[in-house]
Amino acid sequence: MHRVEWSAWAYEDIVALFEYVAEHASPWDADNLCQRLLQSTDKLLDFPRLYEAAPEYGEGVRRISLAGQHVLYEVDDEAKTCTVLAVVSQRQQTRLIR
């Protein structure tokens, strides 16, 4: 069983996304979206490689696609961790994060 850890950058991405959606839609929509994104990593505890590889973001990066967003993470089998690296819009220009 793996642990899921969120990097400081990924948390900043979630906060920025919440603020954007709350301003342009509603706080309820923002909360709902961010909760879904946070919970999307729950399956990684038992299935760390459940989601597809995303080499366009860097070597070893995998992605969960949900609600127009990519939750980007990497797996470390030695440490038994899945580290969420970033949350990016599917519309954003692809960039290396790793």
N, C-alpha and C positions, 0 to 999 in steps of 0.2 A: 504494500500500500504506500502511495506517495503522499507527500504534503503539498499543498498549494500555497505559494507565497506570492504576494503582489509587490512589485517594485514600487518605489516612491513615484517614478514616472507614470506608471500605470494608474496609480491612485490620482495623480494630478490630471490625467486624461479623463478619468471618470468624473472628477469634480468639474472640470471645464465643460464636459458634455452635459452634465446636470444643469449647470448655469445657463448654457446655451438653449437647451430644450425648455427649461423653466421660463426663460425670457420670451422665446418665440412660440411656444405652445402653452403648456401649463405646468405648474409644479407637480401635479399628479402624474402627467405623462413623463416628466423627467425622472421622478422617483421610480415609476414602473419600469422604464427602460433601463435605468442604472441597476435596479435590483435584478432584472433578468440577466444583464451582462455579468454581474457579480456571481450569480447562481449558476451561470453557464459553465463555470469551472469545477463545479461539484463532482462531475463524472470523472474528472482527472485523477481523483483519489485512487480509483480502482483501474481506470483505463487511460493511462497517461498519453498514449499514442492514438486515441480514438479519432482525433481530428487530423485533417490533412496537413502535410508539410507545406511550408510557404517559403521556398528558397529565395524568392524575390525580396524578402525582408531580411535575409541573412541565413547563414549556415546553421542548421539545427532548429530553426524557428518553425513553429506550427501555428495554425490559426483556427479559431472558432468563429464562424460567420453567423451573425445574428442581428436582425433588425437594422440592417444597413451599416453595421459596425464589424470590425475584425478585432477579436481579442487575441493578441499575439503572445505566445509563450514558448518556453524551451523546457526540455526534460533533462534532468540529471539523475541517471539511474544509480550512481554511486551514493549520492546524498539522498536519494529517494525523494526528490523535490520536482515540482513543476513550478517554474517561476513565470508569472505573467509580466511581460516586458512593456506592453503598450496596448492601448485601445485606440484604433484609428478608424476613420470613416472609410467605407468601401469606395467612396468617390475620390478620396485623396490620392495624389500621386504616390505611387509606391516608392519607398525609401528604405535603405538599409537601416535596421535598428540594432543589429548585432554585428 
